[in-house]
Amino acid sequence: MNCQFNRLGPLRLIAGVLAAGTLALCSATAAAADYPNRTVKIIVPFAAGGPADIYARFVAQKLTESMGQSFIIDNRPGAGSIIGTDAVAKSPADGYTLLLVSNTQTVNESLFDKKPYQLMHDFAPVAPINYSDLVLVIKPSIPANNLSDLIKLAKSKPDQFSYASSGPGTPYHMAGELFKAMEGVSILHVPYKGSTGARTDLLGGQVDMMFDAVTTMSDFIRSGKVKAIGTTGKVRSSVMPNVPTIAEAGLPGYEAVIWLGVLAPKNTPPAIVNQLNAAITQIANEPKMRDLWKTQGAMSMSMTPPEFTKFMNEDIEKWAHVVKISGAKPDQ
C-alpha cells in the first residue's frame, strides 16, 4: 500500500499542477476575449502639453472609439520619466494600465545607475506610434544664423550659453549632449520638468537654445520668435524643408529623433498585447492619420510586438554609447 501511495502521490501532484496551469491559461484567455470591459489607463510619465502627451491623448481617443471602452490619460511626470514608468511596472498585468514610452526610457537604462525597474525585463512592448525630428533653435538675439556661426560663437565663449531640455535623459537632453560631444563645445544644460516649461523660458529669453520637436516648435520658427539652426533627422523635415539637417550643415553622422510607443506590464496576456498592437497599428496606418501627422512633422511607425522589442533593445544600445562618449549625468 505504501509503495502504491508513493507512486500515485507524484502523479496526483503533477495532475494538480497541470490542472492549475490549465485553469490559469483558460482564465487569461477568457480575460483577453473580454478585453477591454472597463476603462483603460495610459500613464504618460511626462508633463502635459508636450508632444508625448499630445499624441498619447490622440491615440487614447482613437482607441476609445475603436475598442468601445474609455482609454484615459494619467500624467505622472518626474525623475526623468522614472516615477510614471515605475507605477506601470508595479501595476497588474491585465492590460488596464499601459505606459506611454519614448526614447527617454531607453536612454535611462544607461543614464541612471539605479532604477526600481528594468525596462526590457519588467515590460512587454506593445506597439510604436510615431517619430519626429527635433530642431535646434536659438533666441533671435544670438548673432548666429547657421550651425557654423553658432559653433564658432559657443567655442569662443565656453559655458556662457545654455540649452533647455525637458529633463535628464529626454530626447531634448540627449540631442544636446550628442551635439556637444561631437562638436567639442561646452554649453550649460538647464533641465526642466517638461518641455512646456523649457519652451516657455526659451521664448522668454531666459535660456539661449533648445532642441525641440518640430511638431511643437515649427509655428514659433515661422513667426520669428526663434531662429532655426538645423533639424536632427537623416533627411530634411517635410515641415521645414528650407532648414538643413545638422548633419548636412556641418556635423556628419549626427542624428537624434523622438519616438513614441506603448508598453504594458510584463506578463500581460499575449492575446491582449496583440489586440492592442493591432488597434494602435490601424490608427497609425490610417491614410488620413498618416497625412495629418506628416503635416505636423511626425511619421507613423508600425511594428509587431517582437519587432518593437528588437527596436527598443537596439535603441538602448545606441543611447548607452552616446551616454558613454558624452559623459552625460542624470543631474547635469
C-alpha positions as a Python dict, from the first residue, in 0.01 Angstrom:
ca = {
    (1, 'M'): (0, 0, 0),
    (2, 'N'): (278, 241, 92),
    (3, 'C'): (455, 173, -238),
    (4, 'Q'): (133, 231, -432),
    (5, 'F'): (72, 555, -242),
    (6, 'N'): (427, 674, -318),
    (7, 'R'): (377, 604, -687),
    (8, 'L'): (39, 778, -708),
    (9, 'G'): (138, 1074, -492),
    (10, 'P'): (367, 1237, -750),
    (11, 'L'): (113, 1161, -1023),
    (12, 'R'): (-158, 1339, -828),
    (13, 'L'): (81, 1631, -771),
    (14, 'I'): (164, 1655, -1142),
    (15, 'A'): (-203, 1634, -1232),
    (16, 'G'): (-277, 1913, -986),
    (17, 'V'): (-7, 2136, -1128),
    (18, 'L'): (-129, 2073, -1483),
    (19, 'A'): (-486, 2145, -1381),
    (20, 'A'): (-384, 2470, -1214),
    (21, 'G'): (-186, 2571, -1521),
    (22, 'T'): (-476, 2491, -1749),
    (23, 'L'): (-712, 2691, -1527),
    (24, 'A'): (-476, 2992, -1533),
    (25, 'L'): (-445, 2967, -1911),
    (26, 'C'): (-820, 2948, -1952),
    (27, 'S'): (-866, 3245, -1721),
    (28, 'A'): (-612, 3451, -1919),
    (29, 'T'): (-776, 3351, -2246),
    (30, 'A'): (-1120, 3445, -2115),
    (31, 'A'): (-990, 3780, -1990),
    (32, 'A'): (-833, 3852, -2328),
    (33, 'A'): (-1152, 3758, -2512),
    (34, 'D'): (-1348, 4001, -2294),
    (35, 'Y'): (-1088, 4281, -2321),
    (36, 'P'): (-1150, 4563, -2263),
    (37, 'N'): (-1458, 4560, -2042),
    (38, 'R'): (-1373, 4869, -1836),
    (39, 'T'): (-1168, 5187, -1852),
    (40, 'V'): (-803, 5155, -1959),
    (41, 'K'): (-548, 5400, -1820),
    (42, 'I'): (-243, 5512, -2016),
    (43, 'I'): (18, 5662, -1785),
    (44, 'V'): (223, 5935, -1953),
    (45, 'P'): (540, 5990, -1747),
    (46, 'F'): (582, 6340, -1890),
    (47, 'A'): (420, 6677, -1825),
    (48, 'A'): (103, 6779, -2005),
    (49, 'G'): (133, 6986, -2321),
    (50, 'G'): (439, 6826, -2479),
    (51, 'P'): (444, 6603, -2790),
    (52, 'A'): (428, 6279, -2587),
    (53, 'D'): (118, 6398, -2402),
    (54, 'I'): (-49, 6533, -2717),
    (55, 'Y'): (-5, 6214, -2920),
    (56, 'A'): (-94, 5993, -2624),
    (57, 'R'): (-426, 6176, -2591),
    (58, 'F'): (-486, 6145, -2961),
    (59, 'V'): (-423, 5769, -2960),
    (60, 'A'): (-633, 5726, -2644),
    (61, 'Q'): (-926, 5897, -2815),
    (62, 'K'): (-895, 5674, -3121),
    (63, 'L'): (-864, 5358, -2907),
    (64, 'T'): (-1178, 5463, -2719),
    (65, 'E'): (-1362, 5487, -3050),
    (66, 'S'): (-1231, 5159, -3192),
    (67, 'M'): (-1238, 4937, -2882),
    (68, 'G'): (-1562, 5051, -2722),
    (69, 'Q'): (-1420, 5141, -2379),
    (70, 'S'): (-1266, 5458, -2242),
    (71, 'F'): (-889, 5499, -2267),
    (72, 'I'): (-783, 5784, -2039),
    (73, 'I'): (-453, 5966, -1986),
    (74, 'D'): (-286, 5994, -1646),
    (75, 'N'): (15, 6231, -1645),
    (76, 'R'): (278, 6135, -1387),
    (77, 'P'): (595, 6331, -1469),
    (78, 'G'): (907, 6339, -1257),
    (79, 'A'): (1257, 6195, -1219),
    (80, 'G'): (1315, 6184, -1593),
    (81, 'S'): (1004, 5964, -1651),
    (82, 'I'): (1104, 5712, -1381),
    (83, 'I'): (810, 5788, -1149),
    (84, 'G'): (539, 5719, -1405),
    (85, 'T'): (725, 5427, -1561),
    (86, 'D'): (769, 5259, -1223),
    (87, 'A'): (398, 5300, -1148),
    (88, 'V'): (314, 5092, -1456),
    (89, 'A'): (581, 4835, -1376),
    (90, 'K'): (406, 4775, -1044),
    (91, 'S'): (56, 4760, -1195),
    (92, 'P'): (-142, 4440, -1258),
    (93, 'A'): (-54, 4272, -1588),
    (94, 'D'): (-411, 4276, -1714),
    (95, 'G'): (-399, 4534, -1993),
    (96, 'Y'): (-582, 4804, -1797),
    (97, 'T'): (-273, 5010, -1714),
    (98, 'L'): (-44, 5096, -2003),
    (99, 'L'): (265, 5314, -2043),
    (100, 'L'): (348, 5581, -2300),
    (101, 'V'): (714, 5516, -2380),
    (102, 'S'): (971, 5723, -2567),
    (103, 'N'): (1346, 5710, -2610),
    (104, 'T'): (1367, 5887, -2275),
    (105, 'Q'): (1317, 5547, -2113),
    (106, 'T'): (1568, 5370, -2338),
    (107, 'V'): (1825, 5640, -2251),
    (108, 'N'): (1753, 5597, -1881),
    (109, 'E'): (1868, 5236, -1894),
    (110, 'S'): (2228, 5360, -1912),
    (111, 'L'): (2192, 5714, -1772),
    (112, 'F'): (2063, 5607, -1430),
    (113, 'D'): (2268, 5354, -1234),
    (114, 'K'): (1977, 5267, -1007),
    (115, 'K'): (1612, 5243, -1104),
    (116, 'P'): (1328, 5043, -943),
    (117, 'Y'): (1270, 4856, -1272),
    (118, 'Q'): (1447, 4726, -1582),
    (119, 'L'): (1273, 4833, -1899),
    (120, 'M'): (1307, 4516, -2106),
    (121, 'H'): (1259, 4288, -1806),
    (122, 'D'): (954, 4447, -1646),
    (123, 'F'): (755, 4547, -1954),
    (124, 'A'): (601, 4392, -2263),
    (125, 'P'): (648, 4607, -2575),
    (126, 'V'): (309, 4659, -2741),
    (127, 'A'): (345, 4894, -3038),
    (128, 'P'): (522, 5208, -3160),
    (129, 'I'): (320, 5517, -3253),
    (130, 'N'): (532, 5765, -3446),
    (131, 'Y'): (861, 5952, -3456),
    (132, 'S'): (955, 6311, -3530),
    (133, 'D'): (1269, 6510, -3581),
    (134, 'L'): (1393, 6766, -3335),
    (135, 'V'): (1510, 7111, -3438),
    (136, 'L'): (1787, 7317, -3281),
    (137, 'V'): (1656, 7667, -3222),
    (138, 'I'): (1816, 7974, -3064),
    (139, 'K'): (1675, 8300, -2938),
    (140, 'P'): (1678, 8577, -3200),
    (141, 'S'): (1929, 8796, -3015),
    (142, 'I'): (2213, 8545, -3058),
    (143, 'P'): (2433, 8664, -3350),
    (144, 'A'): (2431, 8335, -3541),
    (145, 'N'): (2232, 8236, -3848),
    (146, 'N'): (2369, 7889, -3917),
    (147, 'L'): (2542, 7599, -3749),
    (148, 'S'): (2893, 7721, -3831),
    (149, 'D'): (2824, 8061, -3675),
    (150, 'L'): (2677, 7904, -3362),
    (151, 'I'): (2967, 7663, -3313),
    (152, 'K'): (3226, 7940, -3351),
    (153, 'L'): (3037, 8156, -3103),
    (154, 'A'): (2996, 7875, -2849),
    (155, 'K'): (3363, 7780, -2871),
    (156, 'S'): (3468, 8141, -2819),
    (157, 'K'): (3253, 8164, -2505),
    (158, 'P'): (3259, 7827, -2327),
    (159, 'D'): (2984, 7776, -2069),
    (160, 'Q'): (2835, 8116, -2143),
    (161, 'F'): (2545, 7977, -2342),
    (162, 'S'): (2270, 7749, -2212),
    (163, 'Y'): (2031, 7499, -2365),
    (164, 'A'): (1699, 7393, -2216),
    (165, 'S'): (1559, 7040, -2205),
    (166, 'S'): (1250, 6870, -2068),
    (167, 'G'): (1464, 6683, -1814),
    (168, 'P'): (1756, 6443, -1780),
    (169, 'G'): (1753, 6155, -2026),
    (170, 'T'): (1486, 6303, -2252),
    (171, 'P'): (1549, 6325, -2628),
    (172, 'Y'): (1587, 6701, -2588),
    (173, 'H'): (1867, 6648, -2337),
    (174, 'M'): (2048, 6373, -2525),
    (175, 'A'): (2028, 6562, -2855),
    (176, 'G'): (2215, 6843, -2682),
    (177, 'E'): (2472, 6613, -2524),
    (178, 'L'): (2536, 6436, -2854),
    (179, 'F'): (2584, 6774, -3021),
    (180, 'K'): (2827, 6887, -2751),
    (181, 'A'): (3025, 6562, -2764),
    (182, 'M'): (3055, 6550, -3142),
    (183, 'E'): (3148, 6917, -3182),
    (184, 'G'): (3351, 6964, -2864),
    (185, 'V'): (3159, 7266, -2735),
    (186, 'S'): (3074, 7346, -2375),
    (187, 'I'): (2714, 7463, -2332),
    (188, 'L'): (2529, 7456, -2000),
    (189, 'H'): (2233, 7219, -1969),
    (190, 'V'): (1923, 7362, -1796),
    (191, 'P'): (1676, 7079, -1724),
    (192, 'Y'): (1304, 7145, -1674),
    (193, 'K'): (1023, 6921, -1555),
    (194, 'G'): (867, 6920, -1900),
    (195, 'S'): (913, 7055, -2249),
    (196, 'T'): (646, 7322, -2200),
    (197, 'G'): (845, 7498, -1928),
    (198, 'A'): (1167, 7472, -2127),
    (199, 'R'): (998, 7610, -2438),
    (200, 'T'): (838, 7896, -2243),
    (201, 'D'): (1171, 8008, -2100),
    (202, 'L'): (1341, 7987, -2439),
    (203, 'L'): (1071, 8208, -2591),
    (204, 'G'): (1107, 8442, -2295),
    (205, 'G'): (1484, 8465, -2338),
    (206, 'Q'): (1579, 8301, -2006),
    (207, 'V'): (1778, 8031, -2189),
    (208, 'D'): (1966, 8058, -2518),
    (209, 'M'): (1875, 7750, -2718),
    (210, 'M'): (1688, 7421, -2724),
    (211, 'F'): (1645, 7101, -2919),
    (212, 'D'): (1268, 7075, -2950),
    (213, 'A'): (1025, 6862, -3150),
    (214, 'V'): (943, 7009, -3491),
    (215, 'T'): (578, 6924, -3419),
    (216, 'T'): (562, 7192, -3149),
    (217, 'M'): (834, 7441, -3249),
    (218, 'S'): (759, 7495, -3619),
    (219, 'D'): (500, 7770, -3563),
    (220, 'F'): (738, 7967, -3341),
    (221, 'I'): (1005, 7944, -3611),
    (222, 'R'): (767, 8073, -3878),
    (223, 'S'): (665, 8366, -3658),
    (224, 'G'): (1029, 8463, -3597),
    (225, 'K'): (1018, 8406, -3221),
    (226, 'V'): (1321, 8176, -3253),
    (227, 'K'): (1580, 8103, -3520),
    (228, 'A'): (1613, 7752, -3662),
    (229, 'I'): (1971, 7625, -3698),
    (230, 'G'): (1916, 7265, -3808),
    (231, 'T'): (1694, 6960, -3778),
    (232, 'T'): (1813, 6631, -3631),
    (233, 'G'): (1693, 6363, -3874),
    (234, 'K'): (1873, 6192, -4160),
    (235, 'V'): (1682, 6398, -4416),
    (236, 'R'): (1520, 6740, -4406),
    (237, 'S'): (1187, 6769, -4230),
    (238, 'S'): (879, 6792, -4451),
    (239, 'V'): (750, 7066, -4220),
    (240, 'M'): (1054, 7291, -4270),
    (241, 'P'): (1232, 7181, -4589),
    (242, 'N'): (1434, 7503, -4605),
    (243, 'V'): (1612, 7420, -4279),
    (244, 'P'): (1916, 7192, -4329),
    (245, 'T'): (1981, 6889, -4114),
    (246, 'I'): (2257, 6931, -3859),
    (247, 'A'): (2446, 6655, -4040),
    (248, 'E'): (2444, 6838, -4373),
    (249, 'A'): (2510, 7174, -4207),
    (250, 'G'): (2849, 7058, -4084),
    (251, 'L'): (2819, 6771, -3837),
    (252, 'P'): (2815, 6447, -4044),
    (253, 'G'): (2658, 6147, -3873),
    (254, 'Y'): (2451, 6349, -3629),
    (255, 'E'): (2102, 6207, -3574),
    (256, 'A'): (1859, 6231, -3282),
    (257, 'V'): (1482, 6190, -3310),
    (258, 'I'): (1197, 6143, -3064),
    (259, 'W'): (981, 5832, -3094),
    (260, 'L'): (672, 5724, -2902),
    (261, 'G'): (513, 5389, -2829),
    (262, 'V'): (311, 5187, -2580),
    (263, 'L'): (422, 4926, -2326),
    (264, 'A'): (231, 4700, -2088),
    (265, 'P'): (346, 4540, -1762),
    (266, 'K'): (540, 4217, -1801),
    (267, 'N'): (322, 3903, -1823),
    (268, 'T'): (28, 4085, -1977),
    (269, 'P'): (-153, 3810, -2176),
    (270, 'P'): (-12, 3794, -2531),
    (271, 'A'): (-365, 3799, -2671),
    (272, 'I'): (-422, 4142, -2512),
    (273, 'V'): (-83, 4268, -2629),
    (274, 'N'): (-162, 4155, -2984),
    (275, 'Q'): (-509, 4307, -2970),
    (276, 'L'): (-366, 4644, -2862),
    (277, 'N'): (-91, 4620, -3123),
    (278, 'A'): (-347, 4566, -3398),
    (279, 'A'): (-559, 4860, -3280),
    (280, 'I'): (-267, 5102, -3248),
    (281, 'T'): (-117, 4990, -3580),
    (282, 'Q'): (-451, 5050, -3750),
    (283, 'I'): (-460, 5404, -3608),
    (284, 'A'): (-104, 5478, -3718),
    (285, 'N'): (-159, 5337, -4067),
    (286, 'E'): (-487, 5510, -4143),
    (287, 'P'): (-412, 5722, -4454),
    (288, 'K'): (-575, 6037, -4317),
    (289, 'M'): (-385, 5991, -3994),
    (290, 'R'): (-50, 5945, -4164),
    (291, 'D'): (-112, 6255, -4374),
    (292, 'L'): (-218, 6461, -4072),
    (293, 'W'): (84, 6359, -3868),
    (294, 'K'): (313, 6425, -4163),
    (295, 'T'): (190, 6784, -4185),
    (296, 'Q'): (286, 6816, -3818),
    (297, 'G'): (632, 6667, -3875),
    (298, 'A'): (559, 6322, -3731),
    (299, 'M'): (593, 5994, -3920),
    (300, 'S'): (383, 5686, -3836),
    (301, 'M'): (558, 5371, -3713),
    (302, 'S'): (430, 5013, -3743),
    (303, 'M'): (585, 4703, -3586),
    (304, 'T'): (476, 4373, -3438),
    (305, 'P'): (549, 4324, -3066),
    (306, 'P'): (866, 4119, -3142),
    (307, 'E'): (984, 4382, -3393),
    (308, 'F'): (920, 4660, -3141),
    (309, 'T'): (1115, 4462, -2879),
    (310, 'K'): (1412, 4438, -3115),
    (311, 'F'): (1385, 4809, -3198),
    (312, 'M'): (1389, 4904, -2829),
    (313, 'N'): (1687, 4682, -2749),
    (314, 'E'): (1882, 4844, -3033),
    (315, 'D'): (1782, 5191, -2914),
    (316, 'I'): (1907, 5110, -2563),
    (317, 'E'): (2244, 5011, -2710),
    (318, 'K'): (2262, 5325, -2925),
    (319, 'W'): (2200, 5566, -2639),
    (320, 'A'): (2425, 5375, -2400),
    (321, 'H'): (2707, 5460, -2642),
    (322, 'V'): (2602, 5827, -2652),
    (323, 'V'): (2584, 5845, -2272),
    (324, 'K'): (2934, 5699, -2253),
    (325, 'I'): (3100, 5928, -2509),
    (326, 'S'): (2920, 6240, -2387),
    (327, 'G'): (2973, 6178, -2017),
    (328, 'A'): (2608, 6275, -1958),
    (329, 'K'): (2485, 6251, -1598),
    (330, 'P'): (2131, 6250, -1456),
    (331, 'D'): (2198, 6570, -1262),
    (332, 'Q'): (2359, 6766, -1543),
}
